[in-house]
Amino acid sequence: MKKNIVSGAICLAIALAVAVYTGIEFKQMWKVPEITKGPGVTEIKMLSEYFEGLKGTAADTPIYIMRGEETGGKVLILGGTHPNEPSSNLSTIVFIQNVKPKKGTIFIVPYTNRSGFTHNDAQEASPRDMHFTTRDGEEVVYRFGSRASNPIHQWPDPDVYIHASSGQRLSGSETRNINRAYPGRADGTLTEKAAYGIVQLIQKEGIDLTFDLHEASPEYPVINATVSHEKGMDIGAVGVMNLQLQGIDMTLEPSPVNLHGLTHRELGDFTETVPLLMETANASQGRIRGATNETLALTGKDKFYVKSAKMGLLYVPYDEAGHPIEERVGRHLQGIIEYTKAFGTMYENKKIEFENCPTYEKIYKSAPEAELGGKWLGKFMIK
């Protein structure tokens, strides 16, 4: 009997120790990494300044604003819509820390679904952080989060998620996916309120052009693509042509009229902005992947995807070089450059001009091969 008590006490102590340790780990994720602003940032606001219902919540998120010396159009860049798609958030960070505005105003939201950065997906063995060494030799750490809002902030999920404005029915877990929540609701769930806040920002500031940055698994058909609302197809066509002339494989996809809740559909329908969504190839969110870790997220190297490519199962080329983070961030930044130029050509009075944005050539093609996978990208960051 005494042995059983001792064994039970030992097991209980171990269980408590594990619970305490993991609890501390989980709680540490509640603090989202701060982003040091670059010289081009003229102002920082919170999303709650456009919709007060977000004040004091986990969905309230910073907006970095760059105002050029000349008046012009207004562009919004949404990063971190899905926090498990690292090039989305990292592209906005590099933009914030390098770009200088010349004409018009640029609004950047690096943590669009801020709640999603406070946890990661259960049972996926996802990494928590990504580490970089800056141009000054200092280490910075950014977050690898979850596709959806934290269930601590919004719970429980319904069996069926009904999109408020259309009545579209989706899996219950999609209720925490901000890119199924637009145009949002002022009295909705936390995720719907965050989407509503973005719409209020667009309407109150008169945003002309909106970018939503994403990644997709290599087996997903809409990849290395730009999805556009019908009112942005002309802009998209010019931008895609210019990207292809630079050797960047990009396709243009029309936004499905009957697929609701996404930026490229609802922002185009409910606001005056022209929405464009870009996708790059990210093995760390795919279902064929091997070990899910920081190395995979940054290098994009995975032997199972190489084998799958040889079997013709993927929608992007995939070899031993993978798709490093420099390539993916470079694609997003070059896309922003080209589509913004195309917009300015078509709307002369709404031009947006900026300088010092790292190009695809500079951030990827010119990078030493040994430094791909995060080392080279760090040289475009500051602490």
SEZA-734543 format. One record per residue (C-alpha): x negated, y negated, z negated; chain. Coordinates in Angstrom, 1 decimal, m for minus. Each point is the difference from the previous one (the first is absolute). Layout:
R | X | Y | Z | A
...
//
This chain:
R | 0.0 | 0.0 | 0.0 | A
R | m2.8 | m2.4 | m0.9 | A
R | m1.7 | 0.7 | 3.3 | A
R | 3.2 | m0.9 | 1.9 | A
R | 0.2 | m3.3 | m1.9 | A
R | m3.6 | m0.8 | 0.8 | A
R | 0.4 | 0.9 | 3.7 | A
R | 3.2 | m2.0 | 0.2 | A
R | m1.6 | m3.0 | m1.6 | A
R | m2.9 | 0.2 | 2.4 | A
R | 2.3 | 0.2 | 3.0 | A
R | 2.1 | m2.9 | m1.3 | A
R | m3.1 | m2.1 | m0.5 | A
R | m1.2 | 0.7 | 3.5 | A
R | 3.4 | m0.9 | 1.4 | A
R | 0.1 | m3.3 | m1.9 | A
R | m3.5 | m0.9 | 1.1 | A
R | 1.0 | 0.7 | 3.7 | A
R | 3.2 | m2.1 | m0.5 | A
R | m1.9 | m2.9 | m1.5 | A
R | m2.7 | 0.0 | 2.6 | A
R | 2.4 | 0.2 | 3.0 | A
R | 2.2 | m2.6 | m1.6 | A
R | m2.9 | m2.4 | m0.3 | A
R | m0.9 | 0.8 | 3.7 | A
R | 3.6 | m0.7 | 1.1 | A
R | 0.2 | m3.2 | m2.0 | A
R | m3.2 | m1.3 | 1.5 | A
R | 1.7 | 0.1 | 3.4 | A
R | 2.6 | m2.6 | m1.1 | A
R | m2.6 | m2.7 | 0.4 | A
R | m0.3 | m0.7 | 3.8 | A
R | m3.4 | m1.2 | 1.1 | A
R | m0.3 | m3.8 | 0.5 | A
R | m1.2 | m1.3 | 3.3 | A
R | m2.6 | m2.8 | 0.1 | A
R | 1.1 | m2.6 | 2.5 | A
R | m2.2 | m1.2 | 2.8 | A
R | m0.8 | m3.5 | 1.1 | A
R | 3.0 | m0.2 | 2.3 | A
R | 2.7 | 0.5 | m2.6 | A
R | 1.6 | m3.3 | m1.0 | A
R | 2.7 | 1.2 | m2.4 | A
R | 1.3 | 3.1 | m1.8 | A
R | 3.6 | 0.5 | m0.8 | A
R | 2.1 | 2.8 | m1.4 | A
R | 2.9 | 1.6 | 1.8 | A
R | 2.2 | m0.9 | m2.9 | A
R | m0.3 | m3.6 | 1.1 | A
R | 2.2 | 0.9 | 2.9 | A
R | 2.3 | 2.4 | m1.9 | A
R | 0.2 | m0.5 | m3.7 | A
R | 1.4 | 3.4 | m0.6 | A
R | m3.5 | 1.5 | 0.4 | A
R | m1.5 | m2.1 | m2.8 | A
R | m1.6 | 2.1 | m2.7 | A
R | 0.5 | 3.3 | 1.9 | A
R | m2.5 | 2.4 | 1.4 | A
R | 1.1 | m1.0 | 3.5 | A
R | m1.1 | m3.6 | m0.3 | A
R | m3.0 | m0.4 | 2.2 | A
R | m2.6 | m2.7 | 1.0 | A
R | 0.2 | m1.8 | 3.4 | A
R | m3.3 | m1.5 | 1.3 | A
R | 0.6 | m3.0 | 2.1 | A
R | m2.3 | m1.6 | 2.6 | A
R | 1.0 | m3.4 | 1.4 | A
R | m1.9 | m1.3 | 3.0 | A
R | m0.9 | m3.6 | 0.5 | A
R | 2.3 | m0.2 | 3.0 | A
R | 3.7 | 0.8 | m0.1 | A
R | 1.2 | 3.0 | 1.9 | A
R | 1.9 | 3.2 | m0.4 | A
R | 0.3 | 2.3 | m3.0 | A
R | m1.1 | 3.6 | m0.2 | A
R | 0.6 | 2.6 | m2.8 | A
R | m2.3 | 3.1 | m0.4 | A
R | 1.4 | 2.8 | m2.2 | A
R | m2.5 | 2.4 | m1.4 | A
R | 0.6 | 2.8 | m2.5 | A
R | 3.5 | 0.8 | 1.1 | A
R | m1.0 | 3.6 | m0.6 | A
R | m2.9 | 0.0 | m2.5 | A
R | m1.2 | 3.5 | 1.1 | A
R | m0.9 | m1.5 | 3.4 | A
R | m3.3 | m1.7 | m1.0 | A
R | m0.9 | m1.9 | 3.2 | A
R | 3.2 | m2.0 | m0.4 | A
R | m0.9 | m1.5 | m3.4 | A
R | m3.8 | m0.2 | 0.8 | A
R | 0.7 | m1.9 | 3.3 | A
R | 1.8 | m2.7 | m1.9 | A
R | m2.8 | m0.2 | m2.6 | A
R | m2.7 | m0.4 | 2.8 | A
R | 2.2 | m2.6 | 1.6 | A
R | 0.5 | m2.0 | m3.2 | A
R | m3.7 | 0.0 | m0.8 | A
R | m1.3 | m0.9 | 3.4 | A
R | 2.4 | m2.0 | 2.2 | A
R | 0.2 | m3.8 | 0.2 | A
R | 3.2 | m1.5 | 1.4 | A
R | m0.2 | m2.7 | 2.7 | A
R | 3.6 | m0.5 | 1.1 | A
R | 3.3 | 1.0 | m1.5 | A
R | 0.5 | 1.9 | m3.3 | A
R | m0.7 | 3.7 | m0.9 | A
R | 1.7 | 1.8 | m2.8 | A
R | m1.6 | 3.3 | m1.2 | A
R | 1.6 | 2.5 | m2.3 | A
R | m2.6 | 2.7 | m0.8 | A
R | 2.2 | 1.8 | m2.5 | A
R | 3.4 | 0.1 | 1.7 | A
R | 1.3 | 2.8 | m2.2 | A
R | m2.0 | m0.9 | m3.1 | A
R | 1.8 | 2.7 | m2.1 | A
R | m1.4 | 2.7 | 2.4 | A
R | m3.5 | m1.0 | m1.0 | A
R | 0.6 | 0.9 | m3.6 | A
R | 0.1 | 3.7 | 0.6 | A
R | m0.7 | 2.6 | 2.6 | A
R | 2.0 | 3.0 | 1.4 | A
R | 0.6 | 2.8 | m2.4 | A
R | m1.5 | 3.4 | 0.9 | A
R | m2.0 | m1.4 | 2.9 | A
R | m3.3 | m0.2 | m1.8 | A
R | m0.5 | m3.5 | 1.5 | A
R | m2.9 | m2.2 | m1.0 | A
R | 0.7 | m2.9 | m2.3 | A
R | m2.6 | m2.5 | 1.2 | A
R | m2.2 | m0.9 | 2.9 | A
R | m3.5 | m1.4 | m0.7 | A
R | m1.9 | m2.5 | 2.2 | A
R | m3.3 | m1.9 | m0.3 | A
R | 0.4 | m3.6 | 1.1 | A
R | m2.2 | m2.1 | 2.2 | A
R | m1.6 | m1.3 | m3.3 | A
R | m0.7 | 3.5 | m1.3 | A
R | 2.8 | 0.1 | m2.6 | A
R | 2.5 | 2.8 | m0.4 | A
R | 3.7 | m0.7 | 0.6 | A
R | 2.8 | 2.5 | m0.6 | A
R | 3.3 | 0.1 | 1.9 | A
R | 3.0 | 2.2 | m0.5 | A
R | 1.3 | 3.1 | 1.8 | A
R | 3.6 | 0.1 | m1.0 | A
R | 3.3 | 1.6 | 1.0 | A
R | 2.3 | m0.3 | 2.9 | A
R | 2.9 | m0.9 | m2.3 | A
R | 0.7 | m2.2 | m3.0 | A
R | m1.0 | 1.4 | m3.5 | A
R | 2.9 | 2.1 | m1.4 | A
R | m0.8 | m1.7 | m3.4 | A
R | 1.3 | m3.2 | 1.6 | A
R | 2.9 | 1.5 | 1.9 | A
R | 1.7 | 3.2 | m1.1 | A
R | 1.8 | 2.3 | 0.7 | A
R | 0.0 | 0.6 | 3.7 | A
R | 3.5 | 0.8 | 1.4 | A
R | 0.6 | 3.2 | 1.9 | A
R | 0.7 | m2.1 | 3.1 | A
R | m1.3 | m3.5 | 0.6 | A
R | 2.5 | m2.2 | 1.8 | A
R | m1.5 | m3.0 | 1.8 | A
R | 2.1 | m2.9 | m1.3 | A
R | 0.5 | m2.1 | 3.2 | A
R | 0.5 | 2.9 | 2.5 | A
R | 1.3 | 2.9 | m2.0 | A
R | m2.8 | 2.2 | 1.4 | A
R | m0.6 | 3.1 | m2.2 | A
R | m3.5 | 1.2 | m0.8 | A
R | m1.7 | 2.3 | m2.6 | A
R | 0.4 | m1.3 | m3.5 | A
R | m3.7 | m0.6 | m0.5 | A
R | 0.1 | m2.6 | 2.8 | A
R | 1.7 | m2.3 | m2.4 | A
R | m3.5 | m1.0 | m1.3 | A
R | m1.4 | m0.5 | 3.5 | A
R | 0.0 | m3.7 | 0.7 | A
R | m0.2 | 0.6 | 3.7 | A
R | 3.5 | 1.5 | m0.1 | A
R | 1.4 | m2.8 | m2.2 | A
R | 0.0 | m3.1 | 2.2 | A
R | 1.7 | m2.5 | 0.1 | A
R | 0.4 | 0.9 | m3.7 | A
R | 2.5 | m1.1 | m2.6 | A
R | m0.2 | m2.6 | m2.7 | A
R | 1.9 | 2.3 | m2.4 | A
R | m1.5 | 3.3 | 1.2 | A
R | m2.7 | 2.3 | m1.2 | A
R | m3.4 | m1.3 | m0.7 | A
R | m1.2 | 1.1 | 3.4 | A
R | 3.0 | m1.7 | 1.7 | A
R | m0.7 | m3.2 | m2.0 | A
R | m3.7 | 0.1 | 1.2 | A
R | 1.3 | 0.3 | 3.6 | A
R | 2.5 | m2.8 | m0.6 | A
R | m2.9 | m2.2 | m1.3 | A
R | m2.0 | 0.5 | 3.2 | A
R | 3.1 | m1.0 | 2.1 | A
R | 0.4 | m3.1 | m2.2 | A
R | m3.7 | m0.9 | 0.6 | A
R | 0.5 | 0.4 | 3.8 | A
R | 3.2 | m2.1 | 0.0 | A
R | m1.1 | m2.8 | m2.3 | A
R | m3.4 | m0.4 | 1.6 | A
R | 1.2 | 0.4 | 3.5 | A
R | m2.4 | 2.8 | 0.9 | A
R | m0.4 | 0.3 | 3.8 | A
R | m2.0 | 3.3 | 0.2 | A
R | m0.2 | 2.9 | m2.4 | A
R | m2.5 | 2.9 | m0.1 | A
R | 0.7 | 3.1 | m2.0 | A
R | m3.2 | 2.2 | m0.3 | A
R | 0.3 | 3.8 | m0.3 | A
R | m1.7 | 3.3 | 0.5 | A
R | 1.3 | 3.3 | 1.2 | A
R | m1.1 | 3.7 | m0.3 | A
R | m1.7 | 1.2 | 3.2 | A
R | 2.8 | 2.5 | 0.7 | A
R | 2.6 | m2.9 | 0.0 | A
R | 1.0 | m1.1 | 3.6 | A
R | 0.2 | m3.7 | m0.8 | A
R | m3.7 | m0.7 | m0.5 | A
R | m2.6 | m2.4 | 1.4 | A
R | 3.1 | m1.9 | 0.9 | A
R | 1.8 | m3.3 | m0.5 | A
R | 3.7 | 0.1 | m0.6 | A
R | 1.9 | m3.2 | 1.0 | A
R | 3.5 | m1.4 | m0.3 | A
R | 1.4 | m0.7 | 3.4 | A
R | m0.6 | m3.7 | m0.4 | A
R | m3.7 | 0.6 | m0.3 | A
R | m0.5 | 2.5 | 2.8 | A
R | m1.5 | m2.7 | 2.4 | A
R | m2.5 | m1.0 | m2.7 | A
R | m0.8 | 3.6 | m0.7 | A
R | m0.6 | 0.8 | 3.6 | A
R | m2.5 | m2.8 | 0.4 | A
R | m1.8 | 1.0 | m3.2 | A
R | m0.1 | 3.7 | 0.8 | A
R | m1.5 | m0.8 | 3.5 | A
R | m2.7 | m2.1 | m1.6 | A
R | m0.8 | 2.7 | m2.6 | A
R | m0.2 | 2.7 | 2.7 | A
R | m2.4 | m2.2 | 2.0 | A
R | m2.3 | 0.1 | m3.0 | A
R | 0.1 | 3.8 | m0.1 | A
R | 2.5 | 0.2 | m2.8 | A
R | 2.6 | 2.7 | 0.6 | A
R | 3.4 | m1.6 | m0.9 | A
R | 3.5 | 0.7 | 1.1 | A
R | 3.1 | m2.2 | m0.3 | A
R | 3.2 | 1.6 | m1.5 | A
R | 3.4 | m1.6 | m0.1 | A
R | 1.7 | m0.2 | m3.4 | A
R | 2.9 | 2.5 | m0.1 | A
R | 3.3 | m1.8 | m0.3 | A
R | 1.6 | 2.6 | m2.2 | A
R | m2.9 | 0.5 | m2.4 | A
R | 0.6 | m2.4 | m2.9 | A
R | m1.9 | m1.4 | m2.9 | A
R | m3.4 | m0.5 | 1.8 | A
R | m1.7 | m3.3 | 0.5 | A
R | m0.1 | 0.3 | 3.8 | A
R | 3.8 | 0.3 | 0.1 | A
R | 1.5 | m1.9 | m3.0 | A
R | m2.4 | m3.0 | 0.0 | A
R | 0.7 | m0.5 | 3.6 | A
R | 3.8 | 0.4 | m0.5 | A
R | 0.4 | m2.1 | m3.2 | A
R | m2.6 | m2.7 | 0.5 | A
R | m1.5 | m2.1 | 2.7 | A
R | m3.5 | 1.6 | m0.2 | A
R | m1.5 | 2.2 | 2.6 | A
R | m1.0 | 3.2 | m1.8 | A
R | m2.8 | 2.4 | 1.1 | A
R | m1.0 | 3.2 | m1.8 | A
R | m3.4 | 1.6 | 0.7 | A
R | m1.1 | 3.6 | m0.8 | A
R | m3.5 | 1.5 | m0.2 | A
R | m1.1 | 3.6 | m0.6 | A
R | m0.4 | 1.0 | m3.7 | A
R | m0.8 | 3.7 | m0.7 | A
R | 0.4 | m0.5 | m3.8 | A
R | 3.8 | m0.2 | 0.3 | A
R | 0.4 | 2.9 | 2.5 | A
R | 1.3 | 3.4 | m0.9 | A
R | m2.8 | 2.0 | 1.8 | A
R | m2.8 | m1.6 | m2.1 | A
R | m2.4 | 1.7 | m2.3 | A
R | m1.4 | m1.5 | m3.2 | A
R | 1.8 | m3.3 | m0.7 | A
R | m2.6 | m2.3 | m1.4 | A
R | m1.6 | m3.4 | 0.4 | A
R | m2.4 | 1.3 | 2.6 | A
R | 2.8 | 1.2 | 2.2 | A
R | 1.9 | m3.3 | m0.4 | A
R | m3.1 | m2.0 | 1.1 | A
R | m1.7 | 2.2 | 2.5 | A
R | 3.0 | 1.7 | 1.6 | A
R | m2.1 | 3.2 | 0.4 | A
R | 1.9 | 3.2 | m0.3 | A
R | m0.9 | 3.4 | 1.5 | A
R | 3.6 | 1.1 | 0.0 | A
R | 1.0 | m2.9 | 2.2 | A
R | m2.9 | 0.7 | 2.3 | A
R | 1.3 | 3.6 | 0.4 | A
R | 3.6 | m1.3 | 0.5 | A
R | m1.2 | m2.4 | 2.7 | A
R | m1.6 | 2.9 | 1.9 | A
R | 3.4 | 1.8 | m0.2 | A
R | 1.8 | m3.0 | 1.4 | A
R | 2.0 | m0.7 | m3.1 | A
R | m0.9 | m3.7 | m0.4 | A
R | 1.0 | m3.3 | 1.6 | A
R | m3.4 | m1.6 | m0.3 | A
R | m3.5 | 1.2 | 1.0 | A
R | m1.7 | 1.6 | m3.0 | A
R | m3.6 | 1.2 | m0.2 | A
R | m2.7 | 0.3 | m2.6 | A
R | m0.4 | m3.8 | m0.2 | A
R | 3.5 | m0.3 | m1.4 | A
R | 1.7 | m3.4 | m0.1 | A
R | m2.0 | m2.1 | m2.5 | A
R | 1.5 | m2.9 | m2.0 | A
R | m2.0 | m2.5 | 2.1 | A
R | 1.7 | 1.2 | 3.2 | A
R | 3.4 | m0.2 | m1.6 | A
R | m0.5 | m3.4 | m1.6 | A
R | m1.6 | m1.3 | 3.3 | A
R | 3.1 | 1.1 | 2.0 | A
R | 2.3 | m1.9 | m2.3 | A
R | m2.1 | m3.2 | m0.1 | A
R | m0.5 | 0.1 | 3.8 | A
R | 3.7 | 0.5 | 0.4 | A
R | 0.8 | m3.0 | m2.1 | A
R | m2.4 | m2.1 | 2.1 | A
R | 1.4 | 1.1 | 3.3 | A
R | 3.7 | m0.1 | m0.8 | A
R | m0.4 | m3.4 | m1.7 | A
R | m1.7 | m1.3 | 3.2 | A
R | 2.8 | 1.4 | 2.1 | A
R | 2.6 | m1.6 | m2.2 | A
R | m1.8 | m3.4 | 0.4 | A
R | m0.1 | 0.3 | 3.7 | A
R | 3.8 | 0.5 | 0.2 | A
R | 0.8 | m2.5 | m2.7 | A
R | m2.4 | m2.9 | 0.5 | A
R | 1.6 | m2.1 | m2.8 | A
R | m0.4 | 2.9 | m2.5 | A
R | m3.6 | 0.9 | 0.5 | A
R | m1.9 | 1.6 | m2.9 | A
R | m3.8 | m0.2 | 0.2 | A
R | m2.7 | 1.2 | m2.3 | A
R | m3.7 | 0.9 | 0.0 | A
R | m2.4 | 2.4 | m1.6 | A
R | 2.3 | 3.0 | 0.1 | A
R | m2.1 | 3.2 | 0.3 | A
R | 0.6 | 1.5 | 3.4 | A
R | 0.3 | 3.7 | 1.0 | A
R | m3.5 | m0.3 | 1.6 | A
R | m1.5 | m1.5 | m3.1 | A
R | 1.7 | 2.1 | m2.7 | A
R | m0.2 | 3.3 | 1.8 | A
R | m1.7 | 0.3 | 3.4 | A
R | m3.2 | m1.8 | m1.2 | A
R | m0.2 | 1.9 | m3.3 | A
R | m2.8 | 2.4 | m0.6 | A
R | 1.4 | 3.5 | 0.1 | A
R | m1.5 | 0.8 | m3.4 | A
R | 1.9 | m2.8 | m1.6 | A
R | 3.4 | 0.8 | 1.3 | A
R | 2.5 | 1.2 | m2.6 | A
R | 0.0 | m3.0 | m2.3 | A
R | m3.6 | m1.2 | m0.2 | A
R | 0.3 | m2.3 | 3.0 | A
R | 3.4 | m1.2 | m0.9 | A
R | m1.3 | m1.1 | m3.4 | A
R | m2.2 | m2.6 | 1.7 | A
R | 3.1 | m1.9 | 0.9 | A
R | 1.2 | m0.2 | m3.6 | A
R | m0.8 | m2.3 | m3.0 | A
R | 0.5 | 0.6 | m3.7 | A
//
